[in-house]
Amino acid sequence: MIERTFSIVKPDAVQRNLQGAILKMIQDAGLKIVAMKMIHMTKEQAEGFYAVHKDRPFFDSLVAYMCSGPCVVSVLEGENAIAKYREVMGATNPAEAAEGTIRKTFALDIEKNSCHGSDAPETAAQEIPYFFSQLEIVG
Ligand code: CMP
């Protein structure tokens, strides 16, 4: 099934000039970028995006980090794009991520883990329109 998923190349990676290398890993996996832009999130945008985590102990630190510098947000399309991108990213904690994954290769720690991807079709359906209008997504 052809799906779309939402991706963030996070501030730790953009700050180290790694967005090109990370997008190459995404493209090499066969995922097609159908929308992309660079943003610098406000505190309100980051709080809204991660609202599902608002009661977790790491929430305030996560929000501060996500606002600490620019991100590259994109929409990826392809066969089983959600699961495929999660495979390309590796486990949330880079210490547990498989060799060759984005997080194993580049992430600094469980918070500064270089990338985000939707975890299910329902989250992709919420996350994509949070940052992109229909007009910004190419067919
Ligand atoms: P992400 O996949 O974007 O989803 C939530 C984010 O919270 C996660 O990546 C990390 O950047 C951050 N985070 C920080 N600490 C934790 C933790 N203990 N468990 C899960 N996510 C964490």
Residues whose N, C-alpha, C, O or C-beta is under 5 A from the ligand:
A	BS01	CMP	F58 L62 T92 I110 E111 K112 N113 C115 H116 G117
